[in-house]
Amino acid sequence: MSPLTKVQVLCVILECEFSTWLEYSPSKDAAFCLPCFLFDKRTGNSGSHVFTKDGFRNWKKVNDGNNCSFLNHMGKEPNSFHRASEQAMTDLMNQSQHIQKVLENFNSDQIASNRLRLKASIDVFKVLAFQGLAFRGRDESSDSINRGNFLEILDLVVSYNDYVAEPIEKAPKNASYKSPKIQKEILHVFSNKVKKAIREEIGDAKFCLIVDEARDESMKEQMAIVIRFVDKDGFVRERFFGVVHVPDTTALTLKNEIYSILSHHSLDIQDIRGQGYDGASNMRGEWNGLKALVSNDCPYAYYIHCFAHRLQLALVAASKEIILVQIFFNRLSSIVNVVGASCKRVEQLKKAYADQIAYFVEIGELETGRGLNQISTLQWAGDTRWGSHLRLISSLSQDILNVMNFVSSTKALIQKFRDEEWDNLLTTVKSFCEARDIDVPDMNARYVERGGLARFQQDDFTIEHHYRCQSQDILNAMNFVSSTKALIQKSRDEEWDNLLTTVKSFCEARDIDVPDMNARFVERGGLARFQQDDFTIEHHYRVDIFYAAIDSILQELNHRFSNHAVELLNLSSALDPKEALESFRSIDILLLVSKFYPKDFTNQEMTLLKTEVDHYEHNVVRHPDFKKLSSISELCQWLVKTRKSLFYPYIYRLITLVLTLPVSIATTERTFSAMNIIKNRLRNKMEDDFLMDSMILYIEKEIAAKFGTVSIIDDFRDLKEHRVPF
C-alpha cells in the first residue's frame, strides 16, 4: 500500500470535508481547487490565484480552526466565488440539463410551432420594413391602448387566423419573438441577404462609385454609397450599398469609410471604373478631393460631374447673369413668401383657384379627367433644388390673378405702414431707449457713412432718413444635352413670334393689360435721360430679355458640357448605335481601349479586338435590328439577348465599361429622401446599424421581396444558438 499523501492525511483529519473539490499535484507538491480552476474569472491580486494557478503549500494553516485556509477559500457567503464555481461544475456534470439534450427532447410539432411563431413575426416585420414604418411604440405593455405598429398588426393577424393564434397564445412566457432585440436581429439577417444578393449580382464586373453626404434628423453626417454596374443581362443597375456615419466630410475620411465597406464585401478597389459626385470641393478637388484620392489608387476610375447638378448650376448662373431675369425670379419668390406665409391666404388662394377651374370647365376651355386640374400649392425655388425654378413658374402661372390680388392687398397694407407709422415707431423707440438710459442720437444731425465711405457720400441726409430707407447612360445623356442646346438655339431663332402670341392670349384670357409693342420703350427708375437709342417695347423684350437669357443659357451649357473638353466621351460615342449607322469609327474604338482602358485588355486581347471590330461592323452594325436601337444601353441588352455578346466579348466588355460611367447622383439623393422617411423626428435616436439595415430593405425592397420567410428563419436559426430549435 502506497503512503498517504499530505492532502489525504488532511482529509482524514478534517473528516473529508474538502475532498469534493480539493486536488493534490505530486509534481508541484501543492493543493488546488478544481471548480475554481475550471471557472476562474477573477483578476485580482496574486493571492486570489493560490488555489487555481500557484497552488497551496502552507499546510500549517489547514487545521487552524476558524482560520483554516480551506474555509477561508470557500467563503462564508452562499454566493461566494468558490460556491458559484462549485454550482457551475455541478451543472456541467449534469448531462441531462445540457442545451443539446434539451433541444433533442423537442418533437417535430414543437419545432413547427416555433417556426410558425417566428414566421408570423417576420411577415409583420416585412410589411413595416418595406413601408419604412416604426416597429415599436412608446408603451408596449399589455394594458396599453397603442402598443406600437409591430404588436398591433401582429395581434390583428392573429385575430383573423386561428391556426396562427393557437401557437402564439401557447408560447412560453419567457419567449422573445416580439422583443426589439429579435426584431433587430431579423432586420440584420434580411439586410445581409440583400447585400449578399447585390454582391452576387455585381460578380466580377467593374463598377462605379456614386457618393453623396447629408445630415440626418439627429444632426449626424451620413454618407450614402451607391454602386453602378452592368449585370449579366446587360442592364445598368444602381444599387444602394449602405449609409455610413462619418465624423467629418474631409476627403480622406470619406475615402477610408468607402474602402472599408468595399473590402468588407470583397470588392477590389482596382475594379472601380467611375466616380460620380456633386461639385463640392471635398469631392471634386484636383489635389486633395475624394476624386483625386481614389484616382491615385485607381487611375482608371474616371470622374464625371453629376449632369443634373451641372444643369441646375447652368440655369442658376444664367438666371443671375441677366439682371431683369434675376429680378423676375426674386419677385416671384417674394410673392410666394408673402402668400405662403399665411395659412388663411393659402386657403383663400385654393378656393379661388377651384372656382376658376370650375369656370373654365364650364365654358369648355379645360378638359376633365382623372388626374387633371389638380389644385397644387405654390413652389419655392432653390439654387440646389433641381427643377424648382420651373415648378415655381408653373405653380404661379396656374392662378396668377388670384396670387396678385393677395399680393396687392398685402402691398397696400405695407405701403400704408410705410407712409403713416414712422412717427409712432420713432416715438416708441425713443421711449424704450430713455427708460433704459440708452443714448438717442440727434435725428436732425447730418448722417455720415461709417467705415471710411464718407468721401463717397453724395447727399447730406439726416439719420432719420437713413433709418427709414434700406439612371441613363453617359452617351445618351450627352445627346440630350446636345439636343437641348439645339432646341434652345432653334427657339431663339424661330419661336419669338409664337411665344409673343401665347403671352398675349394668356393675358387677354385673364384681363391683363398688354402694352403696345410698337411704342417707344422708356427705361424705368429715372434712367430715361441716359437712354441713347430709340427702340420699341417689343425690341426690349425680344433682345434685352429673350435673346439675352437664351444666349446666357447656351453659354453656360457650352461651358459646363463641352464635348471637345471630354475626350473620353468623344471616343465613347463611336459605340453609340446612331453614330455607328452614320459612320462606324473603328479607329476611335481602338483608341478608346488603348488610351483609357489598357488595364482591362491584355496585349493579345487588343490584337484580337482589331479583328473583332471588323466583324462587328459587317455582322452587327449592318443587322436589320441594329437600326431599331437608340442608345448604347439598348445595344448592350440586345447583344446579351441575341447572344452576340459571346461572339464579340471584347466589344461587349468595352460597352459595359462605358455604361459604368455615371450620369447623375439622383440615386443617392433618393436615398436621403428615404432616410428622412425612416429616421424622422420621432425616431431620431436610431442607431447607425439599425438605420442602414432599415434603409437597405426600404430602398432595395425589390430584391428583399424575393426572399421567402423560410430562408429568413433558417438564417436566423444559424445566426447564433437559441433556447428553442427552429
Secondary structure in CASP SS format (residue, H / E / C, confidence):
PFRMAT SS
TARGET T0000
AUTHOR 0000-0000-0000
METHOD secondary structure of the structure
MODEL  1
M C 1.00
S C 1.00
P C 1.00
L C 1.00
T C 1.00
K H 1.00
V H 1.00
Q H 1.00
V H 1.00
L H 1.00
C H 1.00
V H 1.00
I H 1.00
L C 1.00
E C 1.00
C C 1.00
E C 1.00
F C 1.00
S C 1.00
T C 1.00
W C 1.00
L E 1.00
E E 1.00
Y E 1.00
S E 1.00
P C 1.00
S C 1.00
K C 1.00
D C 1.00
A E 1.00
A E 1.00
F E 1.00
C E 1.00
L H 1.00
P H 1.00
C H 1.00
F H 1.00
L H 1.00
F C 1.00
D C 1.00
K C 1.00
R C 1.00
T C 1.00
G C 1.00
N C 1.00
S H 1.00
G H 1.00
S H 1.00
H H 1.00
V H 1.00
F H 1.00
T H 1.00
K H 1.00
D H 1.00
G C 1.00
F E 1.00
R C 1.00
N C 1.00
W H 1.00
K H 1.00
K H 1.00
V C 1.00
N C 1.00
D C 1.00
G H 1.00
N H 1.00
N H 1.00
C C 1.00
S H 1.00
F H 1.00
L H 1.00
N H 1.00
H H 1.00
M H 1.00
G C 1.00
K C 1.00
E C 1.00
P C 1.00
N C 1.00
S C 1.00
F H 1.00
H H 1.00
R H 1.00
A H 1.00
S H 1.00
E H 1.00
Q H 1.00
A H 1.00
M H 1.00
T H 1.00
D H 1.00
L H 1.00
M H 1.00
N C 1.00
Q H 1.00
S H 1.00
Q H 1.00
H C 1.00
I H 1.00
Q H 1.00
K H 1.00
V H 1.00
L H 1.00
E H 1.00
N C 1.00
F C 1.00
N C 1.00
S H 1.00
D H 1.00
Q H 1.00
I H 1.00
A H 1.00
S H 1.00
N H 1.00
R H 1.00
L H 1.00
R H 1.00
L H 1.00
K H 1.00
A H 1.00
S H 1.00
I H 1.00
D H 1.00
V H 1.00
F H 1.00
K H 1.00
V H 1.00
L H 1.00
A H 1.00
F H 1.00
Q H 1.00
G C 1.00
L C 1.00
A C 1.00
F C 1.00
R C 1.00
G C 1.00
R C 1.00
D C 1.00
E C 1.00
S C 1.00
S C 1.00
D C 1.00
S C 1.00
I C 1.00
N C 1.00
R C 1.00
G C 1.00
N H 1.00
F H 1.00
L H 1.00
E H 1.00
I H 1.00
L H 1.00
D H 1.00
L H 1.00
V H 1.00
V H 1.00
S H 1.00
Y C 1.00
N C 1.00
D H 1.00
Y H 1.00
V H 1.00
A H 1.00
E H 1.00
P H 1.00
I H 1.00
E H 1.00
K C 1.00
A C 1.00
P C 1.00
K C 1.00
N C 1.00
A C 1.00
S C 1.00
Y C 1.00
K C 1.00
S C 1.00
P H 1.00
K H 1.00
I H 1.00
Q H 1.00
K H 1.00
E H 1.00
I H 1.00
L H 1.00
H H 1.00
V H 1.00
F H 1.00
S H 1.00
N H 1.00
K H 1.00
V H 1.00
K H 1.00
K H 1.00
A H 1.00
I H 1.00
R H 1.00
E H 1.00
E H 1.00
I H 1.00
G C 1.00
D C 1.00
A C 1.00
K C 1.00
F E 1.00
C E 1.00
L E 1.00
I E 1.00
V E 1.00
D E 1.00
E E 1.00
A E 1.00
R E 1.00
D C 1.00
E C 1.00
S C 1.00
M C 1.00
K C 1.00
E E 1.00
Q E 1.00
M E 1.00
A E 1.00
I E 1.00
V E 1.00
I E 1.00
R E 1.00
F E 1.00
V E 1.00
D C 1.00
K C 1.00
D C 1.00
G C 1.00
F C 1.00
V E 1.00
R E 1.00
E E 1.00
R E 1.00
F E 1.00
F E 1.00
G E 1.00
V E 1.00
V E 1.00
H E 1.00
V C 1.00
P C 1.00
D C 1.00
T C 1.00
T C 1.00
A H 1.00
L H 1.00
T H 1.00
L H 1.00
K H 1.00
N H 1.00
E H 1.00
I H 1.00
Y H 1.00
S H 1.00
I H 1.00
L H 1.00
S H 1.00
H H 1.00
H C 1.00
S C 1.00
L C 1.00
D C 1.00
I H 1.00
Q H 1.00
D H 1.00
I E 1.00
R E 1.00
G E 1.00
Q E 1.00
G E 1.00
Y E 1.00
D C 1.00
G C 1.00
A C 1.00
S H 1.00
N H 1.00
M H 1.00
R H 1.00
G C 1.00
E C 1.00
W C 1.00
N C 1.00
G C 1.00
L H 1.00
K H 1.00
A H 1.00
L H 1.00
V H 1.00
S H 1.00
N H 1.00
D H 1.00
C C 1.00
P C 1.00
Y C 1.00
A C 1.00
Y E 1.00
Y E 1.00
I E 1.00
H E 1.00
C C 1.00
F H 1.00
A H 1.00
H H 1.00
R H 1.00
L H 1.00
Q H 1.00
L H 1.00
A H 1.00
L H 1.00
V H 1.00
A H 1.00
A H 1.00
S H 1.00
K H 1.00
E H 1.00
I C 1.00
I H 1.00
L H 1.00
V H 1.00
Q H 1.00
I H 1.00
F H 1.00
F H 1.00
N H 1.00
R H 1.00
L H 1.00
S H 1.00
S H 1.00
I H 1.00
V H 1.00
N H 1.00
V H 1.00
V H 1.00
G H 1.00
A C 1.00
S C 1.00
C H 1.00
K H 1.00
R H 1.00
V H 1.00
E H 1.00
Q H 1.00
L H 1.00
K H 1.00
K H 1.00
A H 1.00
Y H 1.00
A H 1.00
D H 1.00
Q H 1.00
I H 1.00
A H 1.00
Y H 1.00
F H 1.00
V H 1.00
E H 1.00
I C 1.00
G C 1.00
E C 1.00
L C 1.00
E C 1.00
T C 1.00
G C 1.00
R C 1.00
G C 1.00
L C 1.00
N C 1.00
Q C 1.00
I C 1.00
S C 1.00
T C 1.00
L C 1.00
Q C 1.00
W C 1.00
A C 1.00
G C 1.00
D C 1.00
T C 1.00
R C 1.00
W C 1.00
G C 1.00
S H 1.00
H H 1.00
L H 1.00
R H 1.00
L H 1.00
I H 1.00
S H 1.00
S H 1.00
L H 1.00
S H 1.00
Q C 1.00
D C 1.00
I H 1.00
L H 1.00
N H 1.00
V H 1.00
M H 1.00
N H 1.00
F H 1.00
V H 1.00
S H 1.00
S H 1.00
T H 1.00
K H 1.00
A H 1.00
L H 1.00
I H 1.00
Q H 1.00
K H 1.00
F H 1.00
R H 1.00
D H 1.00
E H 1.00
E C 1.00
W H 1.00
D H 1.00
N H 1.00
L H 1.00
L H 1.00
T H 1.00
T H 1.00
V H 1.00
K H 1.00
S H 1.00
F H 1.00
C H 1.00
E H 1.00
A H 1.00
R C 1.00
D C 1.00
I C 1.00
D C 1.00
V C 1.00
P C 1.00
D C 1.00
M C 1.00
N C 1.00
A C 1.00
R E 1.00
Y C 1.00
V C 1.00
E C 1.00
R C 1.00
G C 1.00
G C 1.00
L C 1.00
A H 1.00
R H 1.00
F H 1.00
Q C 1.00
Q C 1.00
D C 1.00
D C 1.00
F C 1.00
T E 1.00
I H 1.00
E H 1.00
H H 1.00
H H 1.00
Y H 1.00
R H 1.00
C C 1.00
Q C 1.00
S C 1.00
Q C 1.00
D C 1.00
I H 1.00
L H 1.00
N H 1.00
A H 1.00
M H 1.00
N H 1.00
F H 1.00
V H 1.00
S H 1.00
S H 1.00
T H 1.00
K H 1.00
A H 1.00
L H 1.00
I H 1.00
Q H 1.00
K H 1.00
S H 1.00
R H 1.00
D H 1.00
E H 1.00
E C 1.00
W H 1.00
D H 1.00
N H 1.00
L H 1.00
L H 1.00
T H 1.00
T H 1.00
V H 1.00
K H 1.00
S H 1.00
F H 1.00
C H 1.00
E H 1.00
A H 1.00
R C 1.00
D C 1.00
I C 1.00
D C 1.00
V C 1.00
P C 1.00
D C 1.00
M C 1.00
N C 1.00
A C 1.00
R E 1.00
F C 1.00
V C 1.00
E C 1.00
R C 1.00
G C 1.00
G C 1.00
L C 1.00
A H 1.00
R H 1.00
F H 1.00
Q C 1.00
Q C 1.00
D C 1.00
D C 1.00
F C 1.00
T E 1.00
I H 1.00
E H 1.00
H H 1.00
H H 1.00
Y H 1.00
R H 1.00
V H 1.00
D H 1.00
I H 1.00
F H 1.00
Y H 1.00
A H 1.00
A H 1.00
I H 1.00
D H 1.00
S H 1.00
I H 1.00
L H 1.00
Q H 1.00
E H 1.00
L H 1.00
N H 1.00
H H 1.00
R H 1.00
F C 1.00
S C 1.00
N H 1.00
H H 1.00
A H 1.00
V C 1.00
E H 1.00
L H 1.00
L H 1.00
N H 1.00
L H 1.00
S H 1.00
S H 1.00
A H 1.00
L H 1.00
D C 1.00
P H 1.00
K H 1.00
E H 1.00
A H 1.00
L H 1.00
E H 1.00
S C 1.00
F C 1.00
R C 1.00
S H 1.00
I H 1.00
D H 1.00
I H 1.00
L H 1.00
L H 1.00
L H 1.00
V H 1.00
S H 1.00
K H 1.00
F H 1.00
Y C 1.00
P H 1.00
K H 1.00
D H 1.00
F C 1.00
T C 1.00
N H 1.00
Q H 1.00
E H 1.00
M H 1.00
T H 1.00
L H 1.00
L H 1.00
K H 1.00
T H 1.00
E H 1.00
V H 1.00
D H 1.00
H H 1.00
Y H 1.00
E H 1.00
H H 1.00
N H 1.00
V H 1.00
V H 1.00
R C 1.00
H C 1.00
P H 1.00
D H 1.00
F H 1.00
K H 1.00
K H 1.00
L C 1.00
S C 1.00
S C 1.00
I H 1.00
S H 1.00
E H 1.00
L H 1.00
C H 1.00
Q H 1.00
W H 1.00
L H 1.00
V H 1.00
K H 1.00
T C 1.00
R C 1.00
K C 1.00
S C 1.00
L C 1.00
F C 1.00
Y C 1.00
P H 1.00
Y H 1.00
I H 1.00
Y H 1.00
R H 1.00
L H 1.00
I H 1.00
T H 1.00
L H 1.00
V H 1.00
L H 1.00
T H 1.00
L C 1.00
P C 1.00
V C 1.00
S C 1.00
I C 1.00
A H 1.00
T H 1.00
T H 1.00
E H 1.00
R H 1.00
T H 1.00
F H 1.00
S H 1.00
A H 1.00
M H 1.00
N H 1.00
I H 1.00
I H 1.00
K C 1.00
N C 1.00
R H 1.00
L H 1.00
R H 1.00
N C 1.00
K C 1.00
M C 1.00
E C 1.00
D H 1.00
D H 1.00
F H 1.00
L H 1.00
M H 1.00
D H 1.00
S H 1.00
M H 1.00
I H 1.00
L H 1.00
Y H 1.00
I H 1.00
E C 1.00
K H 1.00
E H 1.00
I H 1.00
A H 1.00
A C 1.00
K C 1.00
F C 1.00
G C 1.00
T H 1.00
V H 1.00
S H 1.00
I H 1.00
I H 1.00
D H 1.00
D H 1.00
F H 1.00
R H 1.00
D H 1.00
L H 1.00
K C 1.00
E C 1.00
H C 1.00
R C 1.00
V C 1.00
P C 1.00
F C 1.00
END
